[in-house]
Each structure stands twice: as C-alpha cells, then as structure tokens.
Amino acid sequence: MSKFLSYLKTKSFRNNLLAAIFTVIAILFIAFFSLRYYTKHGQGLNVPELKGLEFTQAVEKLEALGLRYEVDSVYIMDQPPGMVIDQDPNAGTFVKDNRTIYLTINTSQAPNVKLPDIEFKSLREVQSLLEGFGLKVGDTSYKADVSKDVVLEASFGGNTIKAGDVLPKGSRIDLILGDGRGNEDVEIPNLIGLTRDEARFSLKGSMLNIGQVAYVGTITDSASAVVVMQTPIISDTLTKIKMGTPVNIILSNQPNQPVVPND
C-alpha cells in the first residue's frame, strides 16, 4: 500500500494522468463536432403547407426543397380527386434535408362496400349502421304497415337492394318505412299549382308517395313547372285513399295547360 501511495507522488504518474485526461477531452471534442457535422445541426427547413393542393403541385414544392415523399390514398366523396387531404409532418414543422413527407391523397374512384342487413330495423339504427359502412340515407317514404319508422325496403338508383349487395362507398340509400298505422285512410291533398318539390313535400306530410311524374307542353324550366293534373284526383266520390298510395302528377310551365286525363 505504501508503495502505491509513493507511486502516486511520482512525476511519472502525474504525466500519465494528464495524458489520459487530455486524451479523453480530445475524444469528446472530436465526437461532438463530428456529430454536429453528421446531423447538420441547425440546418434544415420548415415543411410547406400542402393540404388543399393538387398532388402535382405538392410534389413540385417538395422536390424544390429537396424533400422526399410517400403517398397514401383515401376516398372522400365531397372533395375533388387528386387533392392533398392530409400531410405528416404538418406545415411549419422544422425538418432536416431529405426528410420524407407523407401525403394522403383523395382518390377519384370510390371503393365498394357491401350493404349491411338493415331490413326491419329502426330508422335511427339504420342511419348509424349505414354511416359505419360509408353509406348515407337518401329519400325516405312510407307505406302502410303496423311497424313505425322501421325499414321495409331499400333501393339505390331506383332498384331494390338487399343485404350483401355491393355499392360504391358514399352512395345514398332510399328507404321505405312503415307508417305504424296499417291500412288507415288519409285525405288526398290538392297538388294543383304546386312545383314538383312542393308536391313531394305535401305528399310526404300526408303519408303518401309520389308516383309517376310527367310533363306536358313546352318545358322551359322544370324546377318552376307546376302540377296541372294529379291521379287520383279529389272528387265527390273520392276524398281519401290508403296511406302509402302513390300519387301520379303531370307538370307544365303553363298553369292553364289543358290535360286530358287517361281513361
């Protein structure tokens, strides 16, 4: 032990200790500045705003800044195809050169989904179910049935559809619901002079459905054309019909247009 303590007091030990300290400092100094050079400390740029741009515009911006990119796609019906929907990192984020920016693009083609089983389910349940499958509720109409607000039939593009049928995502599904009143009779509304949309609204309020729609005379504006004939029509012998009955209408841009009813 005494020999070791004597060695610590020698000049040789002091020289070796100083050499070791300077060696460690030199290694740390070299490592620090090498790391700064390798990572380009303090050098970089802010990610540009790419959301809302066309894909080609976004690519031009990224390539001009020396940034790489990778692309994923989704389908959003209400957004134009080819537009950047999302980006990662967000705009304004400070990144190094050659960083990869991830872009989400809105695709032009809607993916297909299968119609879930919605028959004999409540309207509220069906709305939630369709939304989960990327579908939407379109027009609703009623027919005589003891079930109230329960889906009896579903259609798309005028054709009846069933569970398992393949449809484009985002499609609107028209539903026929039970009125909860069975075969109850309702008053026939007077549709003469109403536009098509007004007639549809009036019939829906009376738990009736719009049937065939025809036009007569020269049609200059179908939106402003009014009903000049309806079938069935209110008469002394007929004032009520079964709930859910379709009512056919004929429209014209000339309110006084003569119409010969079919026999």
C-alpha positions as CSV (number, residue, x, y, z in Angstrom):
1,M,0.0,0.0,0.0
2,S,2.9,2.3,0.9
3,K,4.5,1.6,-2.5
4,F,1.2,2.6,-4.3
5,L,1.0,5.8,-2.3
6,S,4.6,6.6,-3.1
7,Y,3.9,6.0,-6.9
8,L,1.0,8.5,-6.8
9,K,3.5,11.2,-5.8
10,T,5.9,10.5,-8.6
11,K,6.3,12.6,-11.8
12,S,5.6,9.6,-14.0
13,F,2.1,9.2,-12.5
14,R,1.3,12.9,-12.9
15,N,2.4,12.8,-16.6
16,N,0.3,9.6,-17.3
17,L,-2.7,11.2,-15.6
18,L,-2.5,14.4,-17.6
19,A,-2.1,12.4,-20.8
20,A,-5.2,10.4,-20.0
21,I,-7.3,13.5,-19.2
22,F,-6.2,15.2,-22.5
23,T,-6.9,12.1,-24.5
24,V,-10.5,11.9,-23.1
25,I,-11.1,15.5,-23.8
26,A,-9.8,15.2,-27.3
27,I,-12.0,12.2,-28.0
28,L,-15.1,14.0,-26.7
29,F,-14.2,17.1,-28.7
30,I,-13.9,15.1,-31.9
31,A,-17.1,13.2,-31.3
32,F,-19.1,16.3,-30.6
33,F,-18.1,18.2,-33.7
34,S,-18.3,15.0,-35.8
35,L,-21.9,14.5,-34.7
36,R,-22.8,18.2,-35.4
37,Y,-21.4,17.8,-38.9
38,Y,-23.2,14.4,-39.5
39,T,-26.6,15.6,-38.3
40,K,-26.2,19.1,-39.9
41,H,-27.0,20.7,-36.6
42,G,-29.0,23.9,-37.1
43,Q,-29.5,23.2,-40.8
44,G,-33.0,22.3,-42.1
45,L,-36.2,23.9,-43.3
46,N,-39.9,24.3,-42.5
47,V,-42.4,21.9,-44.1
48,P,-44.6,23.9,-46.5
49,E,-48.4,23.9,-46.4
50,L,-49.6,21.1,-48.8
51,K,-53.2,20.5,-47.7
52,G,-55.6,21.6,-50.4
53,L,-53.1,21.5,-53.2
54,E,-53.3,19.3,-56.3
55,F,-50.9,16.3,-56.0
56,T,-48.6,17.6,-58.8
57,Q,-48.3,21.0,-57.1
58,A,-47.4,19.4,-53.8
59,V,-44.8,17.2,-55.4
60,E,-43.2,20.3,-57.2
61,K,-42.9,22.1,-53.8
62,L,-41.3,19.1,-52.1
63,E,-38.8,18.4,-54.8
64,A,-37.8,22.0,-55.0
65,L,-37.0,21.9,-51.3
66,G,-35.1,18.6,-51.6
67,L,-37.7,16.6,-49.6
68,R,-38.9,13.1,-50.4
69,Y,-42.5,11.9,-50.2
70,E,-44.6,8.9,-49.8
71,V,-48.3,8.7,-50.8
72,D,-51.4,7.0,-49.3
73,S,-55.0,7.5,-50.6
74,V,-58.5,7.7,-49.2
75,Y,-61.9,8.4,-50.7
76,I,-63.9,11.4,-49.6
77,M,-67.0,12.0,-51.7
78,D,-67.3,15.7,-51.1
79,Q,-63.6,16.5,-52.0
80,P,-62.1,16.8,-55.5
81,P,-60.0,13.8,-56.6
82,G,-56.2,14.3,-56.6
83,M,-56.2,16.8,-53.8
84,V,-53.9,16.5,-50.7
85,I,-56.2,15.8,-47.8
86,D,-53.5,15.4,-45.1
87,Q,-49.8,15.6,-44.5
88,D,-47.3,14.4,-41.9
89,P,-45.4,16.3,-40.6
90,N,-47.7,19.3,-40.5
91,A,-46.9,22.6,-42.2
92,G,-44.4,24.7,-40.3
93,T,-42.6,21.7,-38.8
94,F,-38.8,22.1,-38.8
95,V,-37.1,19.1,-40.5
96,K,-33.8,18.1,-42.0
97,D,-32.9,17.9,-45.6
98,N,-34.1,14.8,-47.5
99,R,-36.8,14.1,-44.9
100,T,-39.8,12.0,-46.1
101,I,-43.1,13.8,-46.1
102,Y,-46.2,11.5,-46.0
103,L,-49.1,12.7,-48.1
104,T,-52.7,11.5,-48.1
105,I,-54.5,12.0,-51.5
106,N,-58.2,11.9,-52.3
107,T,-58.7,9.1,-54.9
108,S,-61.1,9.5,-57.8
109,Q,-62.7,6.1,-57.5
110,A,-65.0,5.2,-54.6
111,P,-64.2,1.8,-53.1
112,N,-67.0,-0.7,-53.0
113,V,-68.8,-1.7,-49.8
114,K,-71.5,-4.3,-49.0
115,L,-74.9,-3.2,-47.9
116,P,-75.4,-4.3,-44.3
117,D,-78.6,-6.0,-43.1
118,I,-81.0,-3.1,-42.5
119,E,-84.3,-4.7,-43.1
120,F,-86.8,-4.5,-40.2
121,K,-84.5,-2.2,-38.2
122,S,-85.5,1.2,-36.9
123,L,-84.6,4.3,-38.9
124,R,-82.2,5.6,-36.2
125,E,-80.4,2.2,-36.1
126,V,-80.1,2.1,-39.9
127,Q,-78.7,5.6,-40.1
128,S,-75.9,4.7,-37.7
129,L,-75.3,1.4,-39.4
130,L,-75.1,2.9,-42.9
131,E,-72.8,5.6,-41.7
132,G,-70.4,3.0,-40.3
133,F,-70.2,1.4,-43.8
134,G,-69.6,4.7,-45.5
135,L,-73.2,4.9,-46.9
136,K,-75.9,7.6,-46.4
137,V,-79.7,7.7,-46.0
138,G,-81.3,9.2,-49.1
139,D,-85.0,9.8,-49.6
140,T,-87.5,8.2,-47.2
141,S,-91.1,7.3,-48.0
142,Y,-93.8,5.5,-46.1
143,K,-96.2,2.6,-46.8
144,A,-99.0,1.1,-44.7
145,D,-97.6,-1.2,-42.1
146,V,-98.1,-1.8,-38.4
147,S,-94.4,-1.1,-37.8
148,K,-93.5,2.6,-37.3
149,D,-90.3,4.0,-38.7
150,V,-89.0,0.6,-39.5
151,V,-87.2,-0.1,-42.8
152,L,-89.3,-2.3,-45.0
153,E,-87.4,-1.9,-48.3
154,A,-84.2,-0.2,-49.5
155,S,-83.3,0.9,-53.1
156,F,-80.4,2.5,-54.9
157,G,-80.8,4.2,-58.3
158,G,-84.5,3.1,-58.4
159,N,-83.6,-0.6,-57.9
160,T,-84.4,-2.7,-54.9
161,I,-81.3,-3.8,-53.0
162,K,-80.7,-6.4,-50.3
163,A,-78.1,-7.1,-47.7
164,G,-74.8,-8.1,-49.3
165,D,-75.3,-6.1,-52.5
166,V,-72.1,-4.2,-53.5
167,L,-72.4,-0.4,-53.7
168,P,-69.9,2.5,-54.2
169,K,-68.9,4.0,-50.9
170,G,-70.8,7.2,-50.2
171,S,-74.0,6.1,-52.0
172,R,-77.3,7.4,-50.8
173,I,-79.8,4.6,-50.0
174,D,-83.5,5.4,-50.4
175,L,-85.7,3.8,-47.7
176,I,-89.4,2.8,-47.5
177,L,-90.5,2.9,-43.9
178,G,-93.6,1.6,-42.1
179,D,-96.0,4.3,-41.0
180,G,-97.3,2.5,-37.9
181,R,-100.9,2.9,-39.0
182,G,-101.6,-0.2,-41.0
183,N,-104.2,0.4,-43.7
184,E,-105.5,3.7,-42.4
185,D,-107.1,6.1,-45.0
186,V,-105.8,9.6,-45.4
187,E,-107.2,12.7,-47.1
188,I,-106.0,13.3,-50.7
189,P,-104.0,16.6,-50.8
190,N,-104.7,19.1,-53.6
191,L,-101.4,19.3,-55.5
192,I,-102.6,21.5,-58.4
193,G,-100.4,24.6,-58.7
194,L,-97.5,23.1,-56.7
195,T,-94.0,22.5,-58.0
196,R,-92.6,19.0,-58.0
197,D,-90.7,19.6,-54.8
198,E,-93.7,21.2,-53.1
199,A,-95.9,18.3,-54.2
200,R,-93.4,15.7,-52.9
201,F,-93.3,17.5,-49.5
202,S,-97.1,17.7,-49.3
203,L,-97.5,14.0,-50.1
204,K,-94.8,13.1,-47.6
205,G,-96.7,15.0,-44.9
206,S,-99.9,13.1,-45.8
207,M,-98.0,9.7,-45.6
208,L,-98.4,9.3,-49.4
209,N,-95.8,8.6,-52.0
210,I,-95.1,10.4,-55.3
211,G,-95.8,8.1,-58.2
212,Q,-95.1,8.7,-61.9
213,V,-94.0,12.3,-62.9
214,A,-94.8,13.5,-66.4
215,Y,-94.6,16.9,-68.2
216,V,-96.9,18.4,-70.8
217,G,-96.3,21.4,-73.2
218,T,-93.1,23.2,-73.8
219,I,-90.9,22.9,-70.6
220,T,-88.6,25.9,-70.2
221,D,-87.8,25.3,-66.6
222,S,-88.6,22.0,-64.9
223,A,-87.9,23.5,-61.4
224,S,-90.7,26.1,-61.8
225,A,-93.2,23.8,-63.6
226,V,-96.4,23.3,-61.6
227,V,-98.8,20.4,-61.2
228,V,-101.7,20.7,-63.7
229,M,-103.1,17.2,-63.1
230,Q,-102.9,14.6,-60.4
231,T,-104.1,11.0,-60.1
232,P,-106.0,10.1,-58.1
233,I,-107.8,13.4,-58.1
234,I,-110.1,14.7,-55.4
235,S,-113.8,14.2,-56.4
236,D,-117.2,14.0,-54.8
237,T,-116.8,10.2,-54.6
238,L,-113.2,10.0,-53.7
239,T,-111.6,12.1,-50.9
240,K,-109.5,9.5,-49.1
241,I,-107.0,6.8,-50.1
242,K,-104.9,4.2,-48.3
243,M,-101.8,5.6,-46.6
244,G,-98.7,5.0,-48.7
245,T,-100.6,5.1,-52.0
246,P,-98.5,6.6,-54.9
247,V,-100.0,9.8,-56.5
248,N,-99.1,10.5,-60.1
249,I,-98.6,14.1,-61.3
250,I,-98.3,16.0,-64.6
251,L,-96.4,19.3,-64.6
252,S,-96.3,22.2,-67.0
253,N,-94.8,25.7,-67.3
254,Q,-98.2,26.8,-68.3
255,P,-100.6,26.6,-65.3
256,N,-103.7,26.7,-67.6
257,Q,-102.3,23.9,-69.8
258,P,-105.3,21.6,-70.7
259,V,-104.7,18.0,-69.8
260,V,-106.8,15.1,-70.9
261,P,-106.9,12.5,-68.2
262,N,-106.3,8.9,-69.1
263,D,-109.3,6.6,-69.1
